[in-house]
């Protein structure tokens, strides 16, 4: 009898984890088209994960076009001890943890050469070997999940839209600043003109006051001279 695989009852959406029918084309919750997984990009996901940005990044077992299965298998078999397959696919956190575990094991082996405490090696070596074998089995069975970005076109469109909005806001802010500068300049000019007018009116008032004072003095002098002349004429008339 030939071994027949049982048909899958459901498949999980790589974005939201929702259970979907195997013949379903779109996820009901996140509206992901499963046909877009063919156009997914691992390079774009790695660029975003390097900057600690996980938006629009999903993990799927269907390898994109920019990830070669044989390269991934070679990395897992040859450099999987150091976490090479994690670095190749963009899982940098797991790669760093794997490298740290390898360094710890090397330190333990060097330390155990000088001491007889070999019990410290059993547990970490067992966990490390088990994790390595599990990762190899996942890669061979094509269940190893890779970070990808599916909606690259949508992401670029949203980025361009955000840039356009940002540029529009910048232009509006610049226009408002220029308007404020012009209004301030006009206010300063008006204030200077008002100060000049006030100074002119004050100088005119001072000049008029000085003129009135001079005129008053001249009137007083003339009236004094007239009074003196009248007194002299009266004295002369009395003498006669």
VENKA-V425508 format. One record per residue. N is the residue number from 1. RES is the residue in one letter. SS is DSSP state (alpha for helix, beta for strand, coil for the rest). OMEGA is omega in whole degrees, -180 to 180 (NA if undefined). D_FIRST is the distance of its C-alpha to the first C-alpha in whole Angstrom. Layout:
# VENKA-V425508
n=N res=RES ss=SS omega=OMEGA d_first=D_FIRST
n=N res=RES ss=SS omega=OMEGA d_first=D_FIRST
This chain:
# VENKA-V425508
n=1 res=X ss=coil omega=178 d_first=0
n=2 res=X ss=coil omega=178 d_first=4
n=3 res=X ss=coil omega=-180 d_first=6
n=4 res=X ss=coil omega=178 d_first=9
n=5 res=X ss=coil omega=177 d_first=13
n=6 res=X ss=coil omega=178 d_first=15
n=7 res=X ss=coil omega=-180 d_first=18
n=8 res=X ss=coil omega=179 d_first=21
n=9 res=X ss=coil omega=-178 d_first=23
n=10 res=X ss=coil omega=172 d_first=26
n=11 res=X ss=beta omega=-177 d_first=28
n=12 res=X ss=beta omega=176 d_first=31
n=13 res=X ss=coil omega=-179 d_first=34
n=14 res=X ss=coil omega=-179 d_first=35
n=15 res=X ss=coil omega=-175 d_first=39
n=16 res=X ss=coil omega=-180 d_first=39
n=17 res=X ss=coil omega=-180 d_first=36
n=18 res=X ss=coil omega=177 d_first=35
n=19 res=X ss=beta omega=-179 d_first=32
n=20 res=X ss=beta omega=176 d_first=31
n=21 res=X ss=coil omega=-178 d_first=29
n=22 res=X ss=coil omega=179 d_first=26
n=23 res=X ss=coil omega=-178 d_first=28
n=24 res=X ss=coil omega=-177 d_first=31
n=25 res=X ss=coil omega=-176 d_first=34
n=26 res=X ss=beta omega=176 d_first=36
n=27 res=X ss=coil omega=-176 d_first=37
n=28 res=X ss=coil omega=-175 d_first=39
n=29 res=X ss=coil omega=-175 d_first=41
n=30 res=X ss=coil omega=178 d_first=42
n=31 res=X ss=coil omega=178 d_first=41
n=32 res=X ss=coil omega=174 d_first=39
n=33 res=X ss=beta omega=-178 d_first=38
n=34 res=X ss=alpha omega=176 d_first=34
n=35 res=X ss=alpha omega=179 d_first=35
n=36 res=X ss=alpha omega=178 d_first=38
n=37 res=X ss=alpha omega=176 d_first=36
n=38 res=X ss=alpha omega=-180 d_first=35
n=39 res=X ss=alpha omega=180 d_first=39
n=40 res=X ss=coil omega=-177 d_first=39
n=41 res=X ss=beta omega=176 d_first=41
n=42 res=X ss=alpha omega=180 d_first=41
n=43 res=X ss=alpha omega=179 d_first=44
n=44 res=X ss=alpha omega=178 d_first=46
n=45 res=X ss=alpha omega=179 d_first=45
n=46 res=X ss=alpha omega=178 d_first=46
n=47 res=X ss=alpha omega=-180 d_first=49
n=48 res=X ss=alpha omega=-180 d_first=49
n=49 res=X ss=alpha omega=175 d_first=48
n=50 res=X ss=alpha omega=178 d_first=51
n=51 res=X ss=coil omega=178 d_first=53
n=52 res=X ss=coil omega=179 d_first=52
n=53 res=X ss=coil omega=-177 d_first=51
n=54 res=X ss=coil omega=178 d_first=48
n=55 res=X ss=coil omega=179 d_first=48
n=56 res=X ss=coil omega=179 d_first=46
n=57 res=X ss=beta omega=178 d_first=43
n=58 res=X ss=beta omega=-179 d_first=40
n=59 res=X ss=beta omega=-177 d_first=37
n=60 res=X ss=beta omega=179 d_first=34
n=61 res=X ss=coil omega=175 d_first=30
n=62 res=X ss=coil omega=-174 d_first=30
n=63 res=X ss=coil omega=176 d_first=32
n=64 res=X ss=coil omega=-176 d_first=35
n=65 res=X ss=coil omega=-178 d_first=37
n=66 res=X ss=coil omega=174 d_first=39
n=67 res=X ss=coil omega=-179 d_first=37
n=68 res=X ss=coil omega=-178 d_first=35
n=69 res=X ss=alpha omega=-177 d_first=31
n=70 res=X ss=alpha omega=175 d_first=32
n=71 res=X ss=alpha omega=179 d_first=35
n=72 res=X ss=alpha omega=178 d_first=34
n=73 res=X ss=alpha omega=178 d_first=32
n=74 res=X ss=alpha omega=178 d_first=35
n=75 res=X ss=alpha omega=-179 d_first=37
n=76 res=X ss=alpha omega=-177 d_first=35
n=77 res=X ss=alpha omega=-175 d_first=34
n=78 res=X ss=alpha omega=-176 d_first=38
n=79 res=X ss=alpha omega=180 d_first=40
n=80 res=X ss=coil omega=178 d_first=38
n=81 res=X ss=coil omega=180 d_first=40
n=82 res=X ss=coil omega=-176 d_first=43
n=83 res=X ss=coil omega=-177 d_first=41
n=84 res=X ss=alpha omega=-179 d_first=41
n=85 res=X ss=alpha omega=176 d_first=38
n=86 res=X ss=alpha omega=177 d_first=40
n=87 res=X ss=alpha omega=-179 d_first=43
n=88 res=X ss=alpha omega=-178 d_first=41
n=89 res=X ss=alpha omega=177 d_first=39
n=90 res=X ss=coil omega=175 d_first=43
n=91 res=X ss=coil omega=-170 d_first=42
n=92 res=X ss=alpha omega=-179 d_first=45
n=93 res=X ss=alpha omega=178 d_first=46
n=94 res=X ss=alpha omega=177 d_first=42
n=95 res=X ss=alpha omega=179 d_first=43
n=96 res=X ss=alpha omega=177 d_first=47
n=97 res=X ss=alpha omega=179 d_first=45
n=98 res=X ss=alpha omega=178 d_first=43
n=99 res=X ss=alpha omega=178 d_first=46
n=100 res=X ss=alpha omega=176 d_first=48
n=101 res=X ss=alpha omega=179 d_first=46
n=102 res=X ss=alpha omega=178 d_first=45
n=103 res=X ss=alpha omega=178 d_first=49
n=104 res=X ss=alpha omega=178 d_first=49
n=105 res=X ss=alpha omega=177 d_first=47
n=106 res=X ss=alpha omega=179 d_first=49
n=107 res=X ss=alpha omega=-180 d_first=52
n=108 res=X ss=alpha omega=179 d_first=51
n=109 res=X ss=alpha omega=178 d_first=50
n=110 res=X ss=alpha omega=-179 d_first=54
n=111 res=X ss=alpha omega=-178 d_first=55
n=112 res=X ss=alpha omega=174 d_first=53
n=113 res=X ss=alpha omega=-178 d_first=55
n=114 res=X ss=alpha omega=178 d_first=58
n=115 res=X ss=coil omega=-179 d_first=57
n=116 res=X ss=coil omega=-178 d_first=55
n=117 res=X ss=coil omega=179 d_first=53
n=118 res=X ss=coil omega=-180 d_first=50
n=119 res=X ss=alpha omega=-180 d_first=48
n=120 res=X ss=alpha omega=-176 d_first=49
n=121 res=X ss=alpha omega=-170 d_first=46
n=122 res=X ss=alpha omega=-176 d_first=43
n=123 res=X ss=alpha omega=180 d_first=43
n=124 res=X ss=alpha omega=179 d_first=43
n=125 res=X ss=alpha omega=179 d_first=41
n=126 res=X ss=alpha omega=180 d_first=38
n=127 res=X ss=alpha omega=-178 d_first=39
n=128 res=X ss=alpha omega=180 d_first=39
n=129 res=X ss=alpha omega=179 d_first=36
n=130 res=X ss=alpha omega=178 d_first=34
n=131 res=X ss=alpha omega=179 d_first=35
n=132 res=X ss=alpha omega=180 d_first=34
n=133 res=X ss=alpha omega=178 d_first=31
n=134 res=X ss=alpha omega=179 d_first=30
n=135 res=X ss=alpha omega=177 d_first=32
n=136 res=X ss=alpha omega=179 d_first=30
n=137 res=X ss=alpha omega=178 d_first=26
n=138 res=X ss=alpha omega=-180 d_first=28
n=139 res=X ss=alpha omega=-179 d_first=29
n=140 res=X ss=alpha omega=180 d_first=25
n=141 res=X ss=coil omega=178 d_first=23
n=142 res=X ss=coil omega=175 d_first=26
n=143 res=X ss=coil omega=179 d_first=27
n=144 res=X ss=coil omega=-175 d_first=31
n=145 res=X ss=coil omega=-176 d_first=33
n=146 res=X ss=beta omega=176 d_first=36
n=147 res=X ss=beta omega=-180 d_first=39
n=148 res=X ss=beta omega=171 d_first=40
n=149 res=X ss=beta omega=-177 d_first=43
n=150 res=X ss=coil omega=-174 d_first=41
n=151 res=X ss=coil omega=-180 d_first=44
n=152 res=X ss=alpha omega=180 d_first=46
n=153 res=X ss=alpha omega=179 d_first=48
n=154 res=X ss=alpha omega=179 d_first=49
n=155 res=X ss=alpha omega=178 d_first=50
n=156 res=X ss=alpha omega=178 d_first=53
n=157 res=X ss=alpha omega=179 d_first=54
n=158 res=X ss=alpha omega=177 d_first=55
n=159 res=X ss=alpha omega=180 d_first=56
n=160 res=X ss=alpha omega=177 d_first=58
n=161 res=X ss=alpha omega=178 d_first=59
n=162 res=X ss=alpha omega=178 d_first=60
n=163 res=X ss=alpha omega=179 d_first=62
n=164 res=X ss=alpha omega=178 d_first=64
n=165 res=X ss=alpha omega=180 d_first=65
n=166 res=X ss=alpha omega=178 d_first=66
n=167 res=X ss=alpha omega=178 d_first=68
n=168 res=X ss=alpha omega=177 d_first=70
n=169 res=X ss=alpha omega=177 d_first=71
n=170 res=X ss=alpha omega=180 d_first=72
n=171 res=X ss=alpha omega=179 d_first=74
n=172 res=X ss=alpha omega=179 d_first=75
n=173 res=X ss=alpha omega=178 d_first=76
n=174 res=X ss=alpha omega=179 d_first=78
n=175 res=X ss=alpha omega=179 d_first=80
n=176 res=X ss=alpha omega=178 d_first=81
n=177 res=X ss=alpha omega=178 d_first=82
n=178 res=X ss=alpha omega=178 d_first=84
n=179 res=X ss=alpha omega=178 d_first=86
n=180 res=X ss=alpha omega=178 d_first=87
n=181 res=X ss=alpha omega=180 d_first=88
n=182 res=X ss=alpha omega=179 d_first=90
n=183 res=X ss=alpha omega=178 d_first=91
n=184 res=X ss=alpha omega=177 d_first=92
n=185 res=X ss=alpha omega=178 d_first=94
n=186 res=X ss=alpha omega=178 d_first=96
n=187 res=X ss=alpha omega=178 d_first=97
n=188 res=X ss=alpha omega=179 d_first=98
n=189 res=X ss=alpha omega=179 d_first=100
n=190 res=X ss=alpha omega=179 d_first=102
n=191 res=X ss=alpha omega=178 d_first=103
n=192 res=X ss=alpha omega=179 d_first=104
n=193 res=X ss=alpha omega=178 d_first=106
n=194 res=X ss=alpha omega=178 d_first=107
n=195 res=X ss=alpha omega=178 d_first=108
n=196 res=X ss=alpha omega=179 d_first=111
n=197 res=X ss=alpha omega=178 d_first=112
n=198 res=X ss=alpha omega=178 d_first=113
n=199 res=X ss=alpha omega=178 d_first=114
n=200 res=X ss=alpha omega=179 d_first=116
n=201 res=X ss=alpha omega=178 d_first=118
n=202 res=X ss=alpha omega=178 d_first=119
n=203 res=X ss=alpha omega=177 d_first=120
n=204 res=X ss=alpha omega=178 d_first=122
n=205 res=X ss=alpha omega=178 d_first=123
n=206 res=X ss=alpha omega=179 d_first=124
n=207 res=X ss=alpha omega=178 d_first=126
n=208 res=X ss=alpha omega=178 d_first=128
n=209 res=X ss=alpha omega=178 d_first=129
n=210 res=X ss=alpha omega=179 d_first=131
n=211 res=X ss=alpha omega=179 d_first=132
n=212 res=X ss=alpha omega=177 d_first=133
n=213 res=X ss=alpha omega=179 d_first=135
n=214 res=X ss=alpha omega=179 d_first=137
n=215 res=X ss=alpha omega=178 d_first=138
n=216 res=X ss=alpha omega=179 d_first=139
n=217 res=X ss=alpha omega=180 d_first=141
n=218 res=X ss=alpha omega=177 d_first=143
n=219 res=X ss=alpha omega=179 d_first=144
n=220 res=X ss=alpha omega=179 d_first=145
n=221 res=X ss=alpha omega=180 d_first=147
n=222 res=X ss=alpha omega=179 d_first=148
n=223 res=X ss=alpha omega=177 d_first=149
n=224 res=X ss=alpha omega=179 d_first=151
n=225 res=X ss=alpha omega=179 d_first=153
n=226 res=X ss=alpha omega=180 d_first=154
n=227 res=X ss=alpha omega=178 d_first=155
n=228 res=X ss=alpha omega=179 d_first=157
n=229 res=X ss=alpha omega=179 d_first=159
n=230 res=X ss=alpha omega=178 d_first=160
n=231 res=X ss=alpha omega=179 d_first=161
n=232 res=X ss=alpha omega=-180 d_first=163
n=233 res=X ss=alpha omega=179 d_first=165
n=234 res=X ss=alpha omega=178 d_first=165
n=235 res=X ss=alpha omega=179 d_first=167
n=236 res=X ss=alpha omega=179 d_first=169
n=237 res=X ss=alpha omega=178 d_first=170
n=238 res=X ss=alpha omega=-179 d_first=171
n=239 res=X ss=alpha omega=179 d_first=173
n=240 res=X ss=coil omega=NA d_first=175
